[in-house]
Each structure stands twice: as structure tokens, then as C-alpha cells.
Amino acid sequence: MEKTIIKVIDDHADELIDLATKIWENPEMGWTEVKAVAWTAEALKNNGFDVEVGAYGMPTCIRAVWGSGKPVVGFAAEYDCLPGLSQDLVPYQKPIVEGGIGHGCGHNLLGVGCLGACIGLKAALEEAGAEGTVIFYGCPAEEQLTGKGFMARAGAFKECDFTYAWHPSNSSHETLGTFTGVEGVIFEFSGRTSHAAGAPHMGRSALDAAQLMNIGTEFLREHVTDDVRMHYIYLDGGLAPNIVPEHASVKYFIRALSRKATVDAYQRVVKCAEGAAHMTDTELKIISLGGIYPTLPNHVLAQAVQDARAIVPLEDFTDEEKKYADEINQKFPQYKEGTLPLDYEDQTLLNNDVFGSTDYGDVEHICPGFMVSECTEASLAPGHSWAVTACVGHSIGMKGMIRAAKIMGIAAFDIMTHPEKLAAAKAEFEKSMNGEVYECPISDAVEWPYK
């Protein structure tokens, strides 16, 4: 059946590449992925899936289903872009729209790769006469880090026996390490205006409060575990230097490698904010943006991916494509003679922690899951950069996407048709959860962002 999956995905390659290219050419920010959703939904319908657009009460969410009965596999797809990363298909920084949006994380490939996996898997299950259900989840706003959390809050993913996802990368590898969890929050301080020179004693500076809070956070860094990350920006801090600022606000992301450590660090940052408000006689409002879990990679599902890698041929990158990637690499200080232009040879399973984050971690705490990484860009391309945008709209990215689709399709078929492997994946999941139950970190108080 592996040959069937490979052949069917190859037969649909032009269709998949056309879709990924259209999404790249028409980037859309999270919660506004209207075109990407319409095109993806149409492709799913054309390939025999029952499609619901607007699933879970979210306009740019898709739930598409084929098949019946157990086991149920879900694929977590994405299609949103990033601000400021508009880029032409050239090996140097050249925005198509100055300051415009672009696919600097490769999500134009991500959702379409999951679509390809679903098409290939469907064909193999049909040919084998095997029972099972394939679900494509079109997940909005991953870059806001809460799209899948909002879906989970509405009941998504609980129907699955296991899930797969993937992410474009500058190498072909997987890790059994952990991506950090996150809490997002805005702290708003309200004070009292006054003339900053003539009557400073009459004012209560909200900016002072924000600054003192951030100073407290800086001192806090010494007293948290090494895995904790706390970063912030000022959203506003006053109107003019001669007016005591009546309002100031800061936005925080707080991360750690466990949900417990994330929540603990968040609560301590809240105390810094409360203390700053007391010190400055200002009022504090805390606006939760919701959070995400760290990832929980499943070893059984990971091994199925590694086995699939041995079956799926490597990308046949041309000399022209390697030259393009090498020219991109030369733009970065890490470049040296002999740097691989494209790091696409399969690596063994790694076990390194990653201090970025993905809301797929929530899914992995609902049922067994694993995320694939496949080479789609120059080896030195940093995540969230113009260099990624320049590759994921290029044939380099498209070839990586097609291979990722084959790997996920074959791995999913392996698990679905070997009950003992699925049982082992579930047993590992239960052991990893250690009796804990997923509690959505997005409370009912956090409103839908698009409202």
C-alpha cells in the first residue's frame, strides 16, 4: 500500500502544488484565511471528503471527513501567514509589498501537505478494504498560538485515536524533545494625567507601573528554571513627555517546557504587575490571551514516521535549486565554505528540546500525536524570515511538501492497519499523561479574536 500512497500523491502533485502556490501568492493573517479555506475546502470536496467550513463556530476552520468506523486519524493543517515577511522568489531580501504579509513559516505548504496525506491515505484504505476514518482539520491562526486551543475548547480532536501534523523546516528531522508551552497576556495600567513639569505630584504614571513591572520580571529571570522564557513588548506608554501617562500596557508571552512551569512563571509575573500597580498607585487590568500546552511527542507514532522515511525517496533537488538555496545561505553570518545548501538527508530521531512553540501541543495532550519536519528551505534560513518565504513559494518548498505528505500518509496507514501499534501508542500516551486530563488553557472568558 505504500506504493499506492506514493503514486496517488504523485498523481495529485500538480494539483497540490497549484494550491500551495495560490496560498503563497495570497497570504492571509490568522482568523482571516478566507481564500485559503475556500480553495482547500474545494480540493477536499473534489477528492471525496465531506467538508464543513466554519467548524466549531470558527469561520476559517475546516473539518473534512472520509470513511467510517475505527480507527480515526486526524491531520492538523494550517494556512495562516506572518506580518512583515512579504518576499519575492529571489535569493535576496526583496518584499513584494513593502512591510506586507508573507508565508515566512511555510504554512502555505503545511495545510496542503496534510491534504496530500489525506488523499494518499484514503486511496490506500480503499484499496485495502480497511475500515477507518480520516479527518482533515483546517486550523486557523497558529501564529497567534491559540487556534487549536479554541478548537479544542469547542470539542475538536477528541474523536481521534491519533493525529499527525508536520512543519516545513530547514532540515529533515523529527525530535522526541519538547516544544514549550505558552501563556499570552496583556497588562494594562491606568493612572492619572497631570503636567509632568508643573504638577507632577498630581499625576499617577501608568508608564512607571509598566516599567517597574518589567524590571521586576527582569529580576525574576534569576529565580526561575532554565527552561522558562519571558518576553514582552510595550503596546503604549503615553502621548507626550510633558504629560504624565494615564495609560500604558505591555504584552507578554511566557513559556516553559511543562504546563506546570508555564503557569507558575505566569503567576509570578502577575505578582510583578500587581506590585508595580501598588507602588505607583495605579489600577491594573489583566487580559488573558489564552495559552497552549507544550508538545507531547509519541514514540510509537515517531517510529512509524522513521519507517516511512526509509520507504519514500529523497527529494531530487536540481543544481539550480541548490544554487538558489546557497545564495540565500550566503546572506547569513553562519555561512562558510562547504555549508550544505539544502539539508534534506533524513536524520535519526533527535531528542532535543525546542524553545519555539506550536499549538499542536494541545492536540497531543488530547490524543496520541506526532509532528513531522521536512526540508523545504535553505539550510541556514531562520524561522519567520524572508528566506523562508523565498523558499516555500519555490519548487524547493513544493518538493519538500510532497515528500512530507507521503511520509505522513504511509505512517498513518501503518498505525491504522496494525492494531498492536495503535494500542502501544495509546498506552504510551496514557503513561505520559500520568493520570492528568487535558484542561483547555483558553477559558470561556477569552473571546474569539475575530469578534
C-alpha positions in Angstrom: 0.0 0.0 0.0 3.0 2.3 0.4 3.4 2.3 -3.4 -0.3 3.3 -3.8 0.1 6.2 -1.4 3.2 7.4 -3.2 1.7 7.0 -6.6 -1.6 8.7 -5.7 0.2 11.7 -4.2 2.4 12.0 -7.2 -0.6 11.8 -9.4 -2.1 14.8 -7.5 1.2 16.7 -7.2 0.3 19.3 -9.8 -3.0 20.0 -8.0 -1.3 20.2 -4.6 1.5 22.5 -5.9 -1.0 24.8 -7.6 -3.0 25.1 -4.3 0.2 25.8 -2.2 1.3 28.4 -4.8 -2.1 30.2 -4.7 -2.0 30.3 -0.9 1.6 31.6 -1.1 0.6 34.3 -3.6 -2.4 35.4 -1.5 -1.1 35.4 2.1 -3.7 35.9 4.9 -3.2 36.5 8.6 -4.7 34.3 11.2 -8.5 34.3 11.6 -8.8 35.9 8.1 -7.7 32.9 5.9 -10.8 33.1 3.7 -9.3 32.4 0.4 -7.0 29.6 1.6 -10.0 27.9 3.3 -12.2 28.2 0.2 -9.6 26.7 -2.1 -8.7 23.9 0.4 -12.3 23.0 1.0 -12.9 22.8 -2.7 -10.0 20.4 -3.1 -11.2 18.3 -0.3 -14.7 18.0 -1.8 -13.2 17.2 -5.2 -11.3 14.3 -3.6 -14.3 12.7 -1.9 -14.4 14.3 1.6 -17.4 15.6 3.4 -16.5 19.1 4.2 -17.7 21.6 6.8 -16.4 25.1 6.6 -16.8 27.2 9.7 -16.4 24.2 12.0 -16.6 24.7 15.8 -18.1 28.1 15.3 -14.9 29.5 13.6 -15.3 30.9 10.1 -11.8 29.9 8.9 -11.9 26.4 10.4 -12.4 23.2 8.3 -13.5 19.7 9.4 -13.4 17.3 6.5 -14.2 13.6 6.8 -13.8 10.5 4.8 -14.5 6.9 5.8 -16.3 5.3 8.8 -15.5 3.4 11.9 -12.3 3.0 13.8 -9.5 3.8 13.9 -9.9 7.6 13.5 -6.8 9.6 12.4 -6.7 13.4 12.3 -4.3 15.7 10.4 -3.8 19.1 11.8 -3.4 21.6 8.9 -2.6 25.3 8.9 -2.6 28.1 6.3 -2.0 31.5 8.0 0.9 33.8 7.4 3.1 36.3 9.3 3.3 40.1 9.3 6.3 41.9 7.6 7.5 38.9 5.6 6.4 39.7 2.1 9.1 38.3 -0.2 9.6 37.8 -3.9 11.0 34.5 -5.3 14.6 35.7 -5.4 17.6 34.7 -3.3 17.9 38.0 -1.5 15.6 40.1 0.5 13.0 41.8 -1.8 9.5 42.4 -0.5 6.7 42.1 -3.0 4.8 44.6 -0.8 7.0 46.8 1.5 6.1 45.8 5.0 3.5 43.4 3.7 2.5 39.9 5.0 4.0 36.7 3.8 4.5 33.0 4.4 7.6 33.2 6.5 6.8 29.9 8.3 5.7 27.9 5.3 2.1 27.4 6.2 1.1 27.6 2.5 2.8 24.2 2.4 1.6 22.9 5.7 -2.1 22.6 5.1 -1.7 21.4 1.6 0.8 18.7 2.7 -1.8 17.4 5.1 -4.3 17.4 2.3 -2.0 15.3 0.2 -1.5 12.8 3.1 -5.3 12.5 3.4 -5.7 11.8 -0.3 -3.0 9.2 -0.4 -4.2 7.5 2.8 -7.8 7.4 1.6 -6.7 5.6 -1.6 -4.7 3.1 0.3 -7.5 2.3 2.8 -10.0 1.9 -0.2 -7.6 -0.4 -2.0 -7.0 -2.5 1.2 -10.7 -2.6 2.1 -9.7 -1.4 5.5 -12.1 0.3 7.9 -11.2 3.7 9.3 -11.9 7.4 9.3 -9.7 10.1 8.0 -10.3 13.7 9.3 -8.6 16.8 7.9 -8.7 19.7 10.5 -8.1 23.1 8.9 -6.8 25.0 11.9 -6.8 28.8 11.8 -4.3 31.3 13.4 -1.5 29.0 14.5 0.8 32.0 14.5 -1.4 33.5 17.2 -0.7 30.3 19.1 -4.3 29.6 20.1 -6.3 28.4 17.1 -6.2 24.8 18.1 -7.0 25.7 21.7 -10.1 27.4 20.6 -11.0 24.4 18.5 -10.3 22.1 21.5 -12.5 24.2 23.7 -15.3 23.6 21.3 -14.7 19.8 21.3 -12.3 19.2 18.4 -9.8 16.3 18.3 -11.5 14.2 21.0 -12.9 11.9 18.3 -9.4 10.8 17.1 -7.4 7.7 18.1 -4.3 9.5 17.0 -3.1 12.5 14.9 -0.3 13.6 12.7 1.0 17.1 11.8 4.0 18.4 10.0 6.0 21.6 9.7 8.3 23.0 7.0 11.9 23.2 8.1 15.5 23.8 7.1 16.3 20.1 7.6 14.5 16.7 7.5 14.3 15.5 11.1 12.0 14.8 14.0 12.5 15.3 17.7 11.2 13.5 20.7 12.1 16.6 22.7 9.5 19.2 23.8 8.4 22.5 22.3 7.5 25.0 25.0 4.0 25.8 26.3 2.9 29.4 26.4 0.7 31.8 28.3 -0.2 35.1 26.5 -1.4 38.1 28.4 -1.7 41.9 28.3 -1.2 44.0 31.4 -3.0 47.4 31.2 -2.2 50.1 33.8 -4.4 53.1 34.3 -3.2 56.2 36.2 -3.9 59.9 36.3 -2.7 62.7 33.9 -1.0 65.9 35.0 1.6 68.3 33.8 4.8 66.4 34.1 6.8 69.6 35.0 4.3 71.9 36.6 2.3 69.4 38.8 4.0 66.0 38.6 2.8 65.3 42.2 -0.8 65.3 40.9 -0.2 62.6 38.4 0.0 58.8 38.7 2.1 57.4 35.9 0.9 54.2 34.2 4.2 54.1 32.3 6.1 54.0 35.6 4.0 51.0 36.6 4.7 49.2 33.3 8.4 49.9 33.6 8.5 48.7 37.2 6.7 45.6 36.3 9.2 44.8 33.6 12.1 45.5 35.9 10.5 43.0 38.4 10.3 40.4 35.6 14.0 41.0 34.7 15.0 40.3 38.3 12.7 37.3 38.3 14.7 35.6 35.5 17.4 34.6 38.0 14.8 32.7 40.1 13.1 30.5 37.5 14.2 27.2 35.9 16.4 27.4 32.9 13.5 26.3 30.5 11.4 29.4 31.3 11.3 32.2 28.7 9.6 35.6 29.4 9.4 38.2 26.6 7.3 41.4 26.2 6.6 44.5 24.2 5.1 47.8 25.1 1.8 48.4 23.4 1.6 52.0 24.5 3.2 54.3 27.1 1.8 57.8 26.9 1.1 60.6 24.4 3.8 63.2 25.2 6.7 63.5 27.5 5.2 66.5 29.3 2.0 64.6 30.2 2.1 62.1 33.0 0.9 58.9 31.1 -2.6 58.0 32.1 -2.5 54.6 30.3 0.2 52.1 29.5 0.2 48.4 28.5 2.6 45.6 27.9 2.0 42.3 26.1 3.8 39.1 27.4 4.5 35.6 26.2 5.6 33.3 29.0 7.0 29.9 28.0 8.3 26.8 29.6 8.8 23.1 28.8 5.9 21.9 31.1 2.4 23.3 31.6 3.0 23.4 35.3 6.2 25.5 34.9 4.5 27.8 32.4 1.6 28.5 34.8 3.9 29.0 37.8 6.0 31.6 35.8 2.9 33.3 34.7 1.5 33.7 38.2 4.8 35.1 39.4 4.8 37.7 36.5 1.3 38.6 37.6 2.6 39.4 41.1 5.2 41.7 39.5 2.4 43.5 37.8 0.3 43.7 41.0 3.3 45.0 42.9 4.0 47.7 40.3 0.4 48.9 40.5 0.7 49.2 44.3 4.0 51.1 44.0 2.6 53.6 41.6 -0.9 53.9 42.9 -2.4 52.9 39.5 -5.1 50.4 38.5 -4.2 47.1 36.8 -6.3 45.1 34.3 -5.1 41.7 33.2 -6.4 40.5 29.8 -5.7 36.8 29.2 -4.9 35.8 25.6 -5.1 32.2 26.5 -2.3 29.6 26.4 -1.1 26.4 24.9 0.4 23.2 26.1 4.0 22.1 25.4 4.2 19.3 22.9 4.0 15.6 23.9 5.5 13.6 21.1 4.6 9.9 20.9 7.5 7.5 20.3 5.3 4.9 18.6 4.0 7.4 16.0 7.5 8.8 15.6 8.9 5.4 14.8 6.2 4.9 12.1 7.4 8.2 10.6 11.0 7.0 10.6 10.0 3.7 9.0 8.1 5.7 6.3 11.2 7.8 5.6 13.0 4.7 4.6 10.4 4.0 2.0 9.9 7.4 0.5 12.7 8.6 -1.9 14.5 11.8 -1.0 13.7 14.9 -2.9 15.5 15.2 -6.3 16.7 18.7 -5.9 18.3 20.2 -9.1 21.6 22.0 -9.3 19.6 25.2 -9.9 17.6 24.7 -6.7 20.8 24.0 -4.7 22.4 27.2 -6.2 19.3 29.2 -5.2 19.5 27.9 -1.6 23.2 28.5 -1.4 22.8 32.1 -2.5 20.2 32.5 0.3 22.6 30.9 2.8 25.3 33.4 1.9 23.2 36.2 3.3 23.6 34.9 6.9 26.6 35.2 9.1 26.8 31.4 9.9 27.6 30.7 6.2 31.0 29.2 5.5 32.6 27.3 2.6 31.1 23.9 2.4 27.7 24.7 4.0 25.1 22.4 2.7 22.6 24.4 0.6 19.8 22.0 1.4 19.9 19.7 4.5 17.5 17.2 3.2 19.1 13.8 4.1 17.0 12.0 6.7 18.3 12.3 10.2 17.7 9.8 13.0 15.2 10.7 15.7 16.5 13.5 17.8 15.8 14.2 21.4 16.4 17.9 21.7 14.0 20.4 23.3 12.8 23.3 21.2 12.1 26.7 22.6 9.7 27.8 20.0 6.1 26.8 20.4 3.1 25.3 18.5 -0.5 24.9 19.4 -0.3 21.3 18.2 0.8 20.6 21.8 -2.8 20.9 22.9 -3.8 18.2 20.4 -1.0 15.9 21.6 -2.5 16.2 25.1 -5.9 15.1 23.9 -4.8 12.0 22.0 -1.5 10.5 20.8 0.2 12.7 18.2 3.4 13.4 16.4 4.8 16.2 14.2 7.0 15.6 11.2 9.6 18.1 9.9 10.7 18.1 6.3 13.3 20.2 4.5 11.6 22.9 2.5 14.1 25.7 2.7 17.7 26.7 2.6 19.7 25.1 5.4 20.5 28.4 7.2 17.1 30.0 6.7 15.9 31.2 10.1 12.3 30.5 11.0 10.0 33.5 10.5 12.3 35.2 8.0 12.2 36.4 4.4 14.5 33.5 3.5 11.7 31.0 4.4 9.2 32.9 2.3 11.6 32.9 -0.6 11.9 29.1 -0.4 8.3 27.9 0.4 6.9 29.5 -2.7 9.7 28.0 -4.7 10.0 24.5 -6.2 12.3 23.7 -3.2 9.4 24.0 -0.8 7.0 22.2 -3.1 9.2 19.1 -3.3 9.5 19.0 0.4 5.8 19.3 0.8 5.1 16.4 -1.5 7.5 14.2 0.4 6.1 15.2 3.8 2.6 14.2 2.5 3.9 10.7 1.5 5.6 10.2 4.8 2.6 11.1 6.9 0.2 9.1 4.7 2.4 5.9 4.9 2.9 6.4 8.7 -0.8 6.8 9.3 -1.7 3.8 7.2 0.9 1.7 9.2 -0.7 2.7 12.5 -4.3 2.2 11.3 -3.7 -1.3 9.9 -1.6 -2.6 12.8 -3.8 -2.6 15.9 -0.9 -3.5 18.2 1.0 -0.3 17.2 -2.1 1.8 17.8 -2.6 0.1 21.2 1.1 0.8 22.0 0.7 4.5 21.0 -2.3 4.8 23.3 -0.6 3.1 26.2 2.4 5.4 25.9 0.0 8.4 25.8 -1.7 7.3 29.0 1.6 6.8 30.7 2.8 10.2 29.6 -0.3 11.9 30.9 0.2 10.1 34.2 -3.5 10.4 35.2 -3.8 14.1 34.2 -6.6 15.2 31.9 -6.3 18.0 29.3 -7.8 21.2 30.5 -8.1 23.8 27.8 -5.9 26.8 28.7 -8.3 29.1 26.9 -11.0 29.9 29.4 -14.6 30.9 28.4 -13.5 34.4 29.4 -11.2 34.6 26.3 -13.3 35.8 23.4 -13.0 34.7 19.8 -10.3 37.0 18.4 -12.1 37.6 15.1 -15.1 39.1 17.1 
